[in-house]
Amino acid sequence: MEEEKENIQFELTDELLTQVEVLVEENEDRELQRLLRNFHYADIAEILDELNLEQAIYVIKLLDSETTSDILMELDEDNREKVLKNLTAQEIAEEVEELDTDDAADIIAELPEERQQAVIARIEDEEHKEEIKELLSYEEDTAGGLMAKELVKVYETWTVAGCLRRIRGQAKEVKRVHSIYVVTKEEKLIGRLSLKDLVVAKNDQKIADIYISNVDYVYDHQDAEEIAKVMAKYDLEAIPVVDDNKTLLGRITIDDIVDVLKEEAEKDYQMAAGITGDVDSDDSILQLTRARLPWLFLGLIGGIGAFVIMEGFKGLFTGEAIILFFFTPLIAAMAGNVGVQSSAIIVQGLANDDVKGSINSRLLKEMLLAALNGFILALFLFIFVWIFEREINTALAISVSLVAVIIVAGLIGTFVPLFLNKRGIDPAIATGPFITTSNDILGILLYFWIAKLILGI
């Protein structure tokens, strides 16, 4: 009995990387091809990402275009850009000939405009060329920019027997057949075809008699994030794309949507951390500085604002009330933390389309939640300050201030992302230094104002 192979996930080891580097340096082409033949193209891309540029290009040129075209799509964006710069227009054209239209358009879109034209001119398949040019005409973050032209479609007038013959021919050009779409002779989408219904139907039956008219679709101008929400809501692996006349143009598959969600998550994470622009760790110092400096400057302004407020209440920092000064970092930190927590929940809800109802109801809920959390924390702080200072008024001033600061910070953290979202601004901006800084300043102002009232200073 043949022993089953253990399914082990690929792991890039130093030994494997060294082996590949040695084979490249010694020009052992056959041995290198034999070694890489055992790996998935995504695994080869992981290897190439760790090689230097010269070595990576050597491997790309050694392997066949059918393999390297997929490898290029899996490479790190920066590495892919460097590799493409070192390939001729003819070599790039040979690579994109092997790719689906959406991936081919993505590769070409990364090139300077002059090189784009040179590559497109060298694509031999005229139909493939025209479809790529069509996709390049769309904005990147729209359905048209995401869709692939490859799909399986049938006409309502076809018989089942004729349909099966034609589907076989179309399926050769499609990597995964998620759905069979039904169109009129004018190419308008009218439904989808169940494979089960097609198989059990009689050969002379018309497609018009067996297709399902209920089909989800999106328009070519719709935003990528909207499409992601639709596909997630209805658990779709693919969705057809139509124009305003409902003419079938292409389809979007789940792998394209995963890329959209990944890019959006990375952008939101950077925004929450106070980084503007699309940057990564490999970018230049100047690029990283430009991305970080605006929010750091905001933090500086916030710090100056906090200083001005404390300067205005300097009369408090005398005698027994000097203890208030030492609790300032705690108040500021609690205000910032509560604001970020509140805004993070709202931003996540907006991204998942889970935030329903009016702003007022959300604010009321957050106020009650903040009041409960604030009361519990303030009770603990009151006991601590009273034990430490034996001054009930001081303990009361600090504790009441904490409750007020937490409630206000929660309201700001809830209101700001909802307000930004209604104004068409990415609410993820509200989870970073913007909320932290504003709540720090307001928290300190409330703290000293309430303390002054209670202590009568």
N, C-alpha and C positions, 0 to 999 in steps of 0.2 A: 504494500500500500504506500502510495507516494506521500511523503511528509508535507504537511501544509506549511507554507512560508509564513513566518511571523510578520504581522503588520506593524512595522516600526516606523515612526515618523522620522523625517530627515532631520539630522543635526549636523550643523557645520562645525567640524572640529579643526583644530590647528593642523593635525596630521593630513587631513584631506586638502586643506588650503595649501599646505606646503607641497603636497603631491602635484596639485594642479599647477602651481607656480614653477616647479621643476620641469614638468612636461612642456610648459610654454617656453621656458628659457632654453631647453634643449631641442625645441622644434619636433617633439615626438607627436606628430599629428595623429597618427593612427591610434596610438595608445591613449591620447587625450580624448579622441572621439569615442573610443571603446569605453572609457571611464564615464564620460558624461552621458552616454546613451542610457545609462541605468537610472538617471535622475529626471524628475519632472522639470518642466521649463521654469517653474517658479523657484525650484531649488537651485537650478543653474544661475538664475538671476541673483539669488542670495550670494552665491559664490562670487559672481562677477562684481557685485557691490563691494566686496572686500579686496579685490585685486586692484592694482594700479591701472590707470587709463590705458596704457600701452598693452598690458596683458589682456584687459577686457576686450579691447578692439581685436586683438589677435584671435581670441576665442569666437567672437561674433563673426569674423570673416571666415573662420574655419568651418563652422557648422552650416547646415543648409538653411535657406531662408524660411522654410516652413517652421523650423524650430526657433530660429533667432527672432522671428517676428513676434512670437509670443513672449520670448525672453525680454525683448525691449519693453513690452507693456508692463512687465513686472519689476523692471529696474527702478531704483530710486530716481525721482524726477531730476535731481541735479546730475546724477551719473548718466542718465539717459541723454540729457542735454549735451553733455560733454562727448558722449559716444557719437551722437548724431552730427556734431560739428566735424568729426573726423571721418565721416562716411561721405562718399560722393552722392550727388543727386540720383545717379543711376542705382547705386546700392540701396539707398533709402526707398526708391521706387520699387525695387524688387522685394523689399521687406513688406511694404504696405499692400502689395499685390496679394500677399498671403493672409492679410488680416480682414476681419469683418469691417464693413464700412465705417461703423462708429469708432472702432479702435484706429483704423487708418486715418480718419479725420482728426482724431486726437493727436496722433503722432505728427501729422503735417502741421497742425495748428501751433505746435510748439516751435516751429521753424520761423526764421525771419521771412517776411513777405516775398522777397526776391527768390529765396530758396524754395518756398512753397510752390511758386510757379514753375520752377525748374524741375521739381520732383513730379508734380502733376503732369507736366508735359511728357515725362518719360514712362508714365503708366500705360501699358499696352492695352489692357482691357478697357475699351471705350465706355462700356456700361458702368464698370466699377469706377472709372474716372469721373463720370458725370454724377454718380451718386455721392461720391466724396465731395465734389464741388458744391452739391446741393446742401450737404450737411455743414460745410464750412460757412455757408451763408447765414446760419442761425447763430444767435447768441449762445455762449457756452453753457449758461445756467438755465436753459429752456428745454422743453421736451424735444424740440427739433435738434438741439445741440447734443442731446443724449442718445437719441434713437439710432437704431441700425436699420438699414434697408432690407436686410435679409429676413424673410419670413415665409410662411406657407399660407397661401390664400387660394380660395376656390371661388368659382362663379356660381351664382344661384341657378343658372340655366344648365349646368353640367349634370350628366347622369352620374350615378355612383361609380359605375365601371370606369368611365372616362376620368372621373375625379381621382380614383386610386392611381391610375397610370401617371397622371400629371403630378400628383403629390410626391411620388417617388423621385421624379426629376427635380422638383423644388427642394426636397429635403436634403439632397446632396450638398446644397449650398448653405445649409443652416446647421450650425453645430448642435443646437438643442431645439427640438420642436416642442414648445410649451403649449401652443394653441394653433388651431387651424381657423383662419378668418374667412368669412363669407362676404363677397362684394357683388355689387351689381355690375352690369356691363360698362357703367360709367365710373367704375372703381370706388364707389361709395360703400363704406362699411355698413353692413346691415345685421351682422350676427357672427356667431362662432359655430364650429362644427365639433360635435362630440365624436371621439374616435370610436367609442362603442356603438353609437348610432350608425356610423359609417360602415363599420364591419358587419353589422347584422342586417343592414338594409339590402333590399333587392337591387341587382345590378342596373335595372332599367328605371329605378326611382330617380327623381330629380332632387338635387341638393335643396331646392326651394321647399321641398316637402319635409325635410328632416333637420334643417339647421335650427339653432337656438337663437332667438332674436335678442335675448338679454345679454348684452356684452358691455363691459366697462371699457372706457377709452378716455384719452386726454387729448387736448388740442396742442398743436405744435408750438404755440406761443406761451403755454403755461409754464410757471416757474418750477424749477427742479424740486424745491422743498414741498410744494403742493403735491407733486406727483408721488413723492416719497410717502406722504401722509395717506394718499389714496391707496397705494399698494400695500402699505402696512395695515390699513383698516380692513381691507378685503382679502388679505393674505394672498396676494397675487405674485406669481413668479415672473409674469410678463404682462405688459399692457400695450394695446395698439395706440398709435398716434395718428390723428386725423387733422385736416385743415378745417377752416370755417365752413366749408361745403360738405364736410364729413367724408372727404376723399381719403382713403387709407394711404398713409405715407410711409409708415415703418412701425417698429415696436421697440419698447424699452424693456430690458430684462433686469432681474433682481440684482445682478452683479454690478450694473451701472448705478443702481440706487444705493447699494452698499458703499460705493465710492463717494457718492454725494453726501451720505450721512457721515462718513468718516471725515471728509473735508470740512463739513459744517461743524462737527464736534471739535476738530482741531482748531478751527477759527474761534469758536466760542470759548474754548479753554484758554487760548491766548488772550482773548479780550478780557476774560475773567481775571487773568493774571496781570492785566495792565500792559498788554503788548498789542500795538496796532500794526496792521499789515500782515502779510503772509510770509513769515520768516521761520528758519530753523537753525539748529546749532551750527551748521556748516556755512552759514552766510558770513559775510565780512563784518568786521567790527563796526564799520560805518553804517551798514544796513541794520545791524542789531541796535545800534545807538539810536537811530532814527525811529525804530519801532518802540523802544522802551522810554525814551526821554520825555515824550509828552505827558505820560501818566506820572512819571517821577516828578516832573515839574508841578503837576497838579498836587502831588503829595507835599511838595515844598510849600506851595501856596497855602495848603491846608494847615501845615505846621505853623506858618506865619500867622494865619488866622487864629489858631489856638493860642499863640503867644499874646496876640492883641487882646483876646478875651481874658486871659489870665492876668494881663497887665491891668485891665479894667477892674478886676476884683482883688487887686493886691492888698487891699485893706483887710481882707479875710485872713491873710497869712500872718496873723499876730496872736500872741498868747496861746490859749488852749485850742483855738481854731486852726492852728498851724497843721494839725493832723489832716485837714482837708487836702492839703497840697499832696500828701503822700498817697492819697487814694485817686488822684487824677488819672494815672495810667490805667487803673482798673476800670474806671468809668468809661474812658475813651475806648478801651479794648472791648468792653461789653457792648457798647454802642455799635462798634464796627462789626463785631462777630454776629450779633443779632440781625443787623441789616443785611449782611451777606447771606446768612441762613435763609431769611425771608425771601430775598430776591432770587436766590438759587432755586428754591422750590417753585416760584412763579415762572421763572425762565424755563425750567424743565417742563412745567405744565404747558406753557405756551408752545414749546417745541413739539410736544407730543399731542397737542390740540386737546388737552384735558381741562383747560381752564374755561369753565362755563359760568354764566351768570353775570351780574353787574359788578362794577368795581366796588360799589358801596358794600355789597355783601362780603366781598373778599376782605375789605378793610376792617369790617366789623369782626369777622372771624379771626383775623390776625391780631386785632386789638385785644380780644378776649384771650387768645393764646399767649400773647406777650404779657398780659396782665397776670395770668396764672404763673408763667415761668418767672416773671419779675418778682412776684410776691414770695415764691419759694426761695429764690436766691437772696432776696432782700432780708428775709427772716434769718437766714444763716448769717448774712453779713452783719445784721443788727446785733445778734448775740456775740459775734466775734469782736466788734468794735466796743460794745458795752463791757465785755470782760477785759479787753485790752486797755480801755481808757477810763472806764467807770463814769462816763458822761452820757447820760441817756439822751440829751438833746443832740449831741454830736452824732451818736449812733443813729438816732431817728432821722437827722438831716441827710446823712450819707445813704441810708436805706431807702428813704422816700425818693431821693434823687435817682437811685438805681432803678426803681420801679418805673418812674417817669421816663427815664432815658431808654429803657428797654421797650416800653410801649411805643414811643415816638420812632425809635429805630426800626421796629417791626413794621410800622405804618409806612415809613419812607421806603423800606426795602420791598414792600408790596406794591405801593403806588407807582414808584418810578418805572419799573419794567413794564407794568400795564400801560402806563402813559406813553412810554416810548414805542411800545408795540402798536398802539392805536395811531401813532404818528408815522408809522412805517419805518421806524428806526430799530435796528437789531437790539432786542432787550438784553442780550448777553453782556452788553457794555455796563449794565447796572450791577453786575455781580462782582466787579473788581474794585479798583482804587476809587472810582467815582462814589460808590456807596460808602466805602470805608471812610474816606476823607470827610464827606459831608456829615456823616453820623458822628465822627470824632469831634468835629467843631460844634455841632448842635448839642452833642452830649455834654461837652465841657461847659457850654453856655447854660444849659438847664441845671447842671450839677451845682454850679456856683450860685445861680439865681435862687434855686430852691433852698440851698444851704443858708444863704443870706437871709431869706425870709424866716426860716425856722429858728435860726440862731439870733436873729434880731441885730445883726452887726451892721 
